Amino acid sequence: MATSSVASGSVEPDMVLINELMEEISRNPPAVEARKLLVEQFIAAGWLEAASDAVKELKQLAPQDPDVKDWSAMFSKNPATPKPAAVQPAPKAQPLPAVTLPDDLDDAKQDFSQGYKALQSRARTLVADLLHLRSLRHPKGVPGSYPADNATSKQISDLQGIADGKLSSVVRARPPGSARSVARAMQMRPEEAVEIAHADLEDTARWLRAPHGKPSSIDNDGVREALVKRVRALVAALPDNLQEHPETALMHIEHESLARKYVNDESMLGDRIIDVPRANFWVTEDNYAWDMEELAQAITSNGGVMRNPLSRQMFTPKDIRAIVQHPMGKHLAALAIEQSAMSKGVRPETIEHLEKLAKVLLDDQSSDQLPSRHAIDEFMAHCAILPEAEQKALNGLRCPAKDSHTGQPYDFSIGEAVRDAKGNRVCFHKTGDFLKQAAEHLRKNRGAPTPAQNDKCLVM
């Protein structure tokens, strides 16, 4: 199983497999077989430092395993870099003159600029030293094939990058840590749980795209697939009250880094979704993206009804919980409670009148529709003598109902529906369809039997 020599490979690394192996190691320690497969992947990709570290861990977990023994022997044969006795100590870098900066920059920026210049100067000095070291090791100027030569060349390349100001080519992402360690950090600082999970997923995505500084061929879909598995590992290691935070972090990563497509490209006020700040951004289960400040205002103006203002469909229970728990939507919880209270504030006698009105409106086939008009006048007369709280419920309660023919949701209260029918703004049959469903909703909330259930009980 072990390879016969430690050499830089040219195989394109399978980042999804590597991430799955790391997830398996995190979930089911010690996971010796997964660690061995990970070592093979590292060696095939030429990531010798990562392979060596993984072999050291395996040596502690399974010292008698034959593959581990072979790998340990191979890595131990790599000669250490000798210390040349003839190399003169590098001259100390001369202190740099103060950098002239604009007057509006503060002292911290000046210190940073000067420190960066000093770092570049030191890097150039070290590059010269390493070149001198390599020439001493190979007087004829022909480098050998020792791994130490490869390490020296890599160090020279990195230092030259720092000297040239190309830090991005030098600073490499580190492999993601254990999911359990991230979960422990989230439990220790629950108020920062989303930020901790976001940083972990961001580091994982960076590692997948450029492990050990070598760009991989993985695309956004591959990164997302790996991050979804990472989120599952985090959720499995967290208590119930923190399990939603990794999903929230993934939602922000998809928005900011993975170019996810949503149903809408703009917010309700016309701002681009990509420009919505993280503090305001939210995605509901129907794949609509929101500025939570705008969404909260829309729901408030609709009396607290938890309905998507764009699709006109009701939000799912999970979305409703998320909306009222969001800092910008907490006040909506009171409106939702008010709606629930109003649904229980309509008396059974009024519900019976409502059912009679709905039946007349649905059954009326006359040309002048006088039966429907008389029934509406009778119901409005009944509502006029109701207590103020019950009138408020009829005028403010938004009952969940849909057009029986088109499936489109109705978006008005009982009082509004009756007044629109009275003013010929809505047809009587559509009003009857809505009032029938509203009456069923009110009976259900009061726990009272419907007329059909009453008839069934009488028959029995």
C-alpha positions in Angstrom: 0.0 0.0 0.0 2.8 2.4 0.8 4.7 4.0 -2.0 8.4 3.1 -2.5 9.8 6.5 -2.5 8.9 10.0 -1.3 8.6 12.2 -4.4 6.5 15.1 -5.5 3.6 13.7 -7.4 1.8 15.3 -10.4 -1.6 13.8 -9.8 -4.4 16.4 -9.5 -5.6 16.3 -5.9 -9.2 15.1 -5.3 -10.3 17.9 -2.9 -13.7 16.4 -2.2 -12.2 13.1 -1.2 -9.6 14.8 1.0 -12.3 16.8 2.7 -14.4 13.6 3.3 -11.4 11.9 4.8 -10.8 14.8 7.1 -14.4 14.7 8.1 -14.3 11.0 8.8 -11.2 11.5 10.9 -13.0 14.2 12.9 -16.1 12.2 13.4 -14.7 8.8 14.1 -11.3 9.0 15.7 -8.7 7.5 15.4 -9.8 6.5 11.9 -6.5 4.9 11.0 -7.6 3.7 7.6 -8.9 7.2 6.7 -5.6 8.7 7.8 -3.7 6.2 5.6 -5.7 7.1 2.6 -5.1 10.8 3.4 -1.3 10.2 3.4 -1.6 8.6 0.0 -3.5 11.5 -1.3 -0.9 14.0 0.0 2.0 12.0 -1.5 0.3 11.7 -4.8 -0.3 15.4 -4.9 3.3 16.2 -3.9 2.3 17.7 -0.5 5.2 16.2 1.4 5.1 18.4 4.4 1.4 17.5 5.0 2.2 13.8 4.4 5.0 13.9 6.9 2.9 15.5 9.5 0.1 12.9 8.9 2.6 10.0 9.2 3.9 11.4 12.5 0.3 11.2 13.8 -0.2 7.7 12.5 3.0 6.6 14.1 1.6 7.5 17.5 -1.8 5.9 16.7 -0.7 2.7 14.9 3.1 2.2 15.4 3.0 -1.5 14.3 1.1 -0.9 11.1 3.4 -2.1 8.2 2.4 0.9 5.9 3.1 3.3 8.7 6.5 1.8 9.3 7.4 2.1 5.6 6.3 5.7 5.5 8.2 6.5 8.7 11.3 4.9 7.3 11.1 6.8 4.0 10.5 10.2 5.6 13.3 9.6 8.1 15.8 9.0 5.3 15.4 12.5 4.1 18.7 14.2 5.1 18.4 17.3 7.1 19.8 20.5 5.7 23.5 20.8 6.8 24.7 23.9 8.5 27.6 25.4 6.4 30.5 26.4 8.5 32.1 28.6 5.8 29.1 30.9 5.4 29.7 34.3 6.9 27.0 35.7 9.1 24.7 37.9 7.1 25.2 41.6 7.6 22.6 43.3 9.7 20.2 45.2 7.6 20.7 49.0 7.9 17.8 50.8 9.5 15.5 52.2 6.8 14.8 55.9 6.7 11.3 56.9 7.7 8.8 56.5 4.9 7.2 59.7 3.8 3.4 59.3 4.0 0.5 61.6 3.6 -0.4 63.7 6.6 -3.8 62.2 7.0 -2.5 58.7 7.8 -2.1 57.8 11.5 0.9 56.4 13.3 -0.3 52.8 13.0 -0.3 53.0 9.2 3.2 54.5 9.2 4.5 51.7 11.5 2.9 49.1 9.2 4.5 50.6 6.1 7.9 50.8 7.6 7.6 47.3 9.0 6.6 45.9 5.6 9.6 47.7 3.9 11.9 46.1 6.6 10.4 42.7 5.9 11.1 43.0 2.2 14.7 44.1 2.9 15.2 41.1 5.3 13.7 38.7 2.7 16.2 39.9 0.0 19.1 39.4 2.5 17.9 35.8 3.2 17.5 35.1 -0.5 21.2 36.0 -1.0 22.2 33.8 1.9 20.3 30.8 0.7 21.7 31.2 -2.8 25.2 31.3 -1.3 24.4 28.2 0.8 23.3 26.3 -2.3 26.4 27.3 -4.2 28.6 26.0 -1.3 26.7 22.7 -1.3 27.2 22.3 -5.1 30.4 24.0 -6.1 29.9 23.1 -9.7 26.5 24.8 -9.7 24.5 21.7 -10.4 21.9 21.1 -7.6 21.4 17.5 -6.5 18.2 15.5 -6.2 18.0 15.6 -2.4 14.7 16.6 -0.8 16.8 19.2 1.1 17.5 20.9 -2.3 13.8 21.0 -3.1 13.2 22.6 0.3 15.8 25.2 -0.2 14.5 26.1 -3.6 11.0 26.4 -2.1 12.3 28.7 0.6 14.1 30.8 -2.0 10.9 31.1 -4.0 8.8 32.1 -1.0 11.3 34.7 0.2 11.6 36.1 -3.3 7.8 36.4 -3.3 7.9 38.4 -0.1 10.7 40.6 -1.4 8.7 41.3 -4.5 5.5 42.1 -2.5 3.6 39.0 -3.7 2.4 37.8 -0.3 -0.6 36.0 -1.7 1.7 33.5 -3.4 3.4 32.8 -0.1 0.7 32.7 2.5 -1.1 29.4 2.1 -4.3 28.1 3.6 -4.0 25.6 6.4 -6.1 22.4 6.4 -9.3 22.7 8.4 -9.1 21.6 11.9 -11.3 19.1 13.7 -15.1 19.8 13.6 -15.2 18.9 17.3 -12.7 21.7 18.1 -14.8 24.2 16.2 -17.9 23.0 18.0 -16.2 23.4 21.3 -15.2 26.9 20.5 -18.8 27.7 19.5 -20.1 26.3 22.8 -17.6 28.3 24.8 -18.6 31.5 23.1 -22.2 31.0 22.0 -22.7 34.7 21.3 -20.0 34.4 18.6 -21.1 31.0 17.3 -22.1 32.3 13.8 -18.8 34.2 13.4 -16.8 31.1 14.5 -18.6 28.8 12.1 -18.3 31.4 9.3 -14.5 31.7 9.8 -14.2 27.9 9.8 -16.2 27.5 6.6 -14.2 30.3 5.0 -10.9 28.7 5.9 -12.2 25.3 4.5 -13.2 26.9 1.2 -9.8 28.7 0.9 -8.1 25.3 1.6 -10.2 23.5 -1.0 -9.4 26.1 -3.7 -5.6 26.4 -3.0 -4.2 23.6 -0.8 -0.6 24.2 0.1 -0.6 27.2 -2.2 -1.4 25.2 -5.3 -4.6 26.1 -7.1 -7.0 23.2 -7.5 -9.6 22.6 -10.2 -12.5 22.5 -7.8 -15.4 24.8 -8.8 -18.1 26.6 -6.7 -20.4 23.6 -6.7 -17.6 21.3 -5.5 -16.7 23.7 -2.7 -20.4 24.0 -1.7 -20.7 20.2 -1.6 -17.7 19.9 0.7 -19.0 22.8 2.9 -22.4 21.1 3.3 -20.7 18.0 4.6 -18.6 20.2 6.9 -21.8 21.8 8.2 -23.3 18.4 8.9 -20.2 17.5 10.9 -20.5 20.7 13.0 -24.2 20.2 13.5 -23.7 16.6 14.8 -21.2 17.9 17.3 -23.3 20.8 18.7 -26.2 20.9 21.2 -29.7 21.6 19.9 -29.6 25.3 20.7 -26.6 26.0 18.5 -27.3 23.6 15.6 -28.8 26.4 13.4 -25.7 28.5 13.4 -23.5 26.5 11.0 -26.4 26.7 8.4 -26.6 30.4 8.9 -22.8 30.7 8.3 -23.1 28.6 5.1 -25.9 30.9 3.9 -23.5 33.9 4.2 -20.6 32.0 2.5 -22.9 31.1 -0.4 -24.0 34.8 -0.7 -20.5 36.3 -0.4 -18.1 33.7 -1.9 -20.0 31.1 -3.9 -22.2 33.3 -6.2 -25.4 31.5 -5.4 -28.4 32.4 -7.6 -31.7 33.4 -5.9 -35.2 33.8 -7.2 -34.9 37.5 -7.0 -31.9 39.6 -8.0 -33.0 42.8 -6.2 -34.4 43.7 -2.9 -37.9 45.1 -2.6 -36.5 48.6 -2.7 -34.4 47.9 -5.8 -30.9 47.3 -4.2 -28.8 44.5 -5.7 -28.9 41.3 -3.5 -25.1 41.1 -3.7 -24.9 44.5 -2.0 -27.1 43.6 1.0 -24.8 43.7 4.1 -24.4 40.6 6.1 -26.2 42.0 9.1 -29.3 42.5 7.0 -29.1 39.5 4.7 -31.4 36.4 5.0 -32.6 33.6 2.7 -35.9 31.9 3.2 -36.6 28.2 2.3 -38.3 29.3 -1.0 -34.9 30.6 -2.2 -35.8 34.3 -1.9 -33.1 36.6 -0.6 -34.0 39.5 1.7 -32.9 42.7 3.3 -34.4 41.8 6.7 -35.1 45.5 7.4 -37.2 45.7 4.3 -38.9 42.4 4.9 -39.8 43.3 8.5 -41.4 46.6 7.3 -43.4 44.8 4.7 -44.7 42.2 7.2 -45.5 45.0 9.7 -47.5 46.9 7.0 -49.5 43.7 6.3 -50.6 43.4 9.9 -48.0 40.8 10.9 -49.1 38.1 8.5 -46.1 35.9 7.8 -46.5 35.8 4.0 -43.8 36.3 1.3 -44.4 39.8 0.0 -43.1 38.8 -3.5 -44.6 35.4 -4.1 -47.7 35.9 -1.8 -47.2 32.5 -0.3 -47.0 31.8 3.4 -43.6 31.4 4.9 -42.7 28.0 6.4 -42.7 27.5 10.2 -38.8 27.3 10.1 -38.7 30.6 8.2 -41.2 32.2 10.6 -39.0 31.2 13.6 -35.9 32.6 11.9 -37.6 35.9 11.0 -38.9 36.6 14.5 -35.6 35.6 16.1 -33.6 37.9 13.8 -32.6 41.2 15.5 -34.5 43.2 12.9 -37.6 41.0 13.1 -38.1 40.5 16.9 -40.9 43.0 17.1 -42.9 40.9 14.6 -43.4 38.2 17.3 -45.8 40.5 19.0 -47.8 41.0 15.8 -47.9 37.3 15.3 -49.3 36.8 18.8 -51.8 39.5 18.1 -53.0 37.7 15.0 -53.3 34.5 17.0 -55.3 36.3 19.7 -57.6 37.9 17.1 -58.3 34.5 15.5 -59.7 33.3 18.9 -61.6 36.6 19.5 -64.5 35.9 17.1 -67.5 34.4 18.8 -69.2 31.2 17.5 -72.4 33.2 16.7 -70.4 35.5 14.4 -68.8 32.5 12.7 -72.2 31.0 12.0 -73.3 34.3 10.4 -70.1 34.2 8.3 -70.8 30.6 7.2 -74.3 31.6 6.1 -73.0 34.5 4.2 -70.4 32.4 2.4 -73.1 29.8 1.4 -75.4 32.4 0.0 -72.6 34.0 -2.0 -71.4 30.7 -3.5 -74.9 29.4 -4.3 -76.4 32.6 -5.7 -76.9 32.2 -9.5 -79.5 34.9 -10.0 -79.0 37.6 -12.6 -79.6 40.5 -10.2 -77.7 38.8 -7.2 -80.2 40.2 -4.8 -79.9 37.3 -2.3 -76.1 38.0 -2.1 -76.7 41.7 -1.6 -79.3 41.2 1.1 -77.0 38.6 2.9 -74.1 41.1 2.9 -76.3 43.9 4.3 -77.5 41.5 7.0 -73.9 40.5 8.0 -72.7 44.1 8.1 -75.6 45.0 10.3 -74.7 42.2 12.7 -71.0 43.3 12.8 -72.1 46.9 13.6 -73.3 45.9 17.0 -70.4 43.6 17.9 -67.9 44.6 20.7 -65.0 46.7 19.6 -62.5 43.9 20.1 -64.4 41.5 17.9 -64.8 44.2 15.2 -61.1 44.7 15.3 -60.5 41.0 14.9 -62.8 40.9 11.8 -61.1 43.9 10.3 -57.5 43.1 11.1 -57.2 39.3 11.1 -55.5 37.8 7.9 -56.9 34.3 7.5 -54.8 31.9 5.4 -56.9 31.2 2.3 -56.3 30.5 -1.4 -58.4 30.9 -4.5 -60.0 27.5 -5.1 -59.5 27.9 -8.9 -56.2 29.6 -9.3 -54.4 28.7 -6.1 -53.4 32.3 -5.5 -53.5 33.4 -1.8 -56.1 35.9 -0.7 -54.6 38.9 1.0 -57.4 40.7 2.9 -59.3 40.5 6.1 -62.9 39.4 6.5 -64.0 43.0 6.9 -62.1 44.1 3.8 -63.6 41.2 1.8 -67.2 42.1 2.7 -66.7 45.8 2.0 -65.1 45.0 -1.4 -68.0 42.8 -2.3 -70.5 45.5 -1.1 -68.7 48.0 -3.4 -68.6 45.6 -6.4 -64.8 45.6 -6.3 -64.6 41.8 -5.9 -67.1 39.3 -7.3 -69.5 37.6 -4.9 -68.3 34.1 -5.7 -64.6 34.9 -5.0 -65.7 36.6 -1.7 -67.8 33.5 -0.7 -64.8 31.3 -1.5 -62.6 33.3 0.9 -65.3 33.7 3.7 -65.9 29.9 3.7 -62.2 29.2 4.3 -62.0 32.1 6.9 -64.9 30.6 8.8 -63.1 27.1 8.8 -60.0 28.8 10.1 -61.8 30.6 12.9 -63.6 27.4 14.0 -60.3 25.4 14.0 -58.6 28.0 16.1 -61.5 28.1 18.6 -61.6 24.3 18.7 -65.3 24.3 17.7 -66.7 21.7 15.3 -67.5 22.7 11.7 -71.1 22.4 10.4 -70.2 19.3 8.5 -68.8 17.8 11.7 -72.0 18.7 13.6 -74.1 17.0 10.9 -72.0 13.9 11.2 -72.4 13.8 15.0 -76.2 14.2 14.6 -76.4 11.3 12.1 -74.4 9.1 14.5 
